[in-house]
Amino acid sequence: MGTIAIGEKRMSHPLEITNLVKRFGGLTATDDISFHVEQGQSVGLIGPNGAGKTTIFSLIMGELRQNSGTIRLYGEDIGGLSTPARIKRGVSRTYQVPRPFGEMSVVENIRVGLMPDSIWKMITQGPDREREIELALSVGFSENDLNRRPDELSMGDLRKLEMARTMATDPSVMLLDEVFAGLTKGEIAQIGELIQQMRRDGMTFLIVSHDLKALEPLIDSAIAINYGSKIAEGDYADVISDPDVRSSYLGVA
Amino acid sequence: MGLRWYHFALWAGFIILMYAMPDLVSKGTLRTFIFANFLAIFAISWDVLSGRTGYISFGHPFLIGIGAYTTAILTKRFDVAIEISIPIAVVVTMIGSTLFILPALRIRGSYFALVTLAFMELIYQLVQVIRPDLTGGTRGMSGIETLTRGAVNGYYMSLSLMLAVAISMWLLMRTRVGTALSAIGMNEDSVQGSGLSTTRLKLFAFLTGAFVAGLGGAFYVHYLGSIAPRALFDINFVFTIIVAALIGGSSTIIGPMVGAFFLTYLLEYLRPFLPGAERYFIYGGIALIIYIYQPKGIYAVVMQAWERLRSGKSA
């Protein structure tokens, strides 16, 4: 700890991926991908279905293990760590399909995200109710929603809950997987505003979305991948007008 | 932990009633109560291990048996004092329970249940084959030192142990660790994704469940004064424990305790009318009706009635 660690943190990128490769049998889902995300930046990860976007998220979180390549978080190689150990170091993700705890209320779901990874502390310290409610309200839940259960929530609410539980782990880098899928226009605006707020507060983002219109205002730059390879990187406007990207999305050159 | 006045009132009322029981019922009934107390301890142990996590143990006699045999062998064959042999038995049971974590790393649900069932079969064979001079082989052991004499003392001993276990486990599961274990049962991947080591949490559940099972097993053998492997390592015994926990309401601690009494008394009161195995039809039928009406058991039925009463009052 101390000044050296802080110095290192400033010098190295929050997230840096180098020559990452993941094969499933004969299929190369992640093919020698390298990129980094700078402090406080928001990067969009785009590509057609099956391009390998979610695989990259799973590799970063340690839910899948890479065949080769490195994943660095603030300069530290996290490629061999367990998922909880990575989360402790400040990276957290949401899932394309929300995965709430089905028989727990909104606040209880958030409670699990807030728990320290120490059984002793879980037993001896009570839940931080203020923080639970603060997180729930910050993603757009109302007071009435706090004791609702997942089966009473809309898709938009489930995504909010997913966001809140992810935020509860106190990340400095957030990976958002298809946060707008299945949402109404109002909900998209609401979650978009939440992301903007967190960007202003200095959060670093990597965002996967098919809804390019909703994604565009939320990102500083974009990375396009197809068949597991990076095909373009840079300004959103440049990436989206790249001929390879256009052909991968639209099937036309 | 969110304790309210009615929690204290209900526990106090229950404790007073239970301690007054020897003045209220016959000695024969008291012996039934003793069995119910031990069954409650085993059902609570099952609830701690399986009720929340969803890692269903079919091998609970494996844990109970380790506790029972360890203290039986130590006291009978090596003349170790009970005060020392029981703690050792509990520790050995907890060590034995770490075997459960091996399948739990890879499989869950019914596959996990089958592996734990295999553990039970394994120890059944082991006590018969390996060193029968120590374990008593197929015939088991008798003449084991007992802690108490007479039904009344046995009742107080079993009741005190059961209450200590029930209250401590009830309090423990009301903390965040109970929430975390429930979360594992609902979506284990999301618990990992919340930054919690699920292996450590599961190990905690297994060790705590084994602590209770070992304690119950050790005291049970020093109550009975004998040990019979065929009755202990029996699939019917497994089902009695699980049905007691489920019928009462799993993951509530109180539920399995209530379930154990309900089950014991149901079987006991049917005995004069139906002395044979037909009793199990009635008991199965009643269990089925409760499940269909409320899959979460008696505990949930009572809670619903209580909620209705409260909202009725305030309305």
Contacts between the chains, C-beta under 8 A, distances in Angstrom:
chain1	res1	chain2	res2	distance
A	61	B	193	7.4
A	63	B	189	7.8
A	63	B	192	7.9
A	82	B	197	7.1
A	83	B	192	4.8
A	83	B	193	6.7
A	83	B	195	7.8
A	84	B	192	6.2
A	84	B	195	4.9
A	84	B	196	5.9
A	84	B	197	4.9
A	87	B	193	7.5
A	87	B	194	7.5
A	87	B	195	3.5
A	88	B	195	6.0
A	92	B	193	7.7
A	92	B	195	7.4
A	93	B	193	7.0
A	95	B	193	7.5
A	99	B	187	5.3
A	99	B	189	6.4
A	99	B	190	4.5
A	99	B	193	7.4
A	100	B	187	7.3
A	100	B	190	7.2
A	101	B	182	7.4
A	101	B	183	4.9
A	101	B	186	4.2
A	101	B	187	5.7
A	101	B	190	6.5
A	102	B	186	5.1
A	102	B	187	7.2
A	103	B	182	7.4
A	103	B	186	5.9
A	104	B	179	7.5
A	104	B	182	7.2
A	104	B	183	7.1
A	104	B	186	6.9
A	108	B	179	6.4
A	111	B	176	6.9
A	111	B	179	6.0
A	112	B	179	6.4
A	112	B	180	6.4
A	112	B	183	4.8
A	112	B	190	7.7
A	112	B	191	6.6
A	112	B	194	5.0
A	112	B	196	7.4
A	113	B	194	4.5
A	113	B	195	7.5
A	115	B	176	5.7
A	115	B	179	7.8
A	115	B	180	6.0
A	115	B	194	7.0
A	115	B	195	7.9
A	115	B	196	6.0
A	117	B	195	5.8
A	117	B	196	5.3
A	117	B	197	5.7
A	117	B	200	7.8
A	119	B	177	5.8
A	119	B	200	6.7
A	119	B	201	7.0
A	119	B	204	5.2
A	122	B	175	6.3
A	122	B	176	4.2
A	122	B	177	4.3
A	122	B	180	6.0
A	123	B	172	6.8
A	123	B	175	4.7
A	123	B	176	7.2
A	123	B	177	5.2
A	124	B	175	7.9
A	125	B	176	7.5
A	126	B	1	7.1
A	126	B	175	7.7
A	126	B	176	7.4
A	127	B	176	5.9
A	127	B	179	7.9
A	165	B	190	7.7
A	165	B	194	6.2
A	166	B	193	8.0
A	168	B	194	7.3
A	169	B	194	6.1
A	169	B	195	4.7
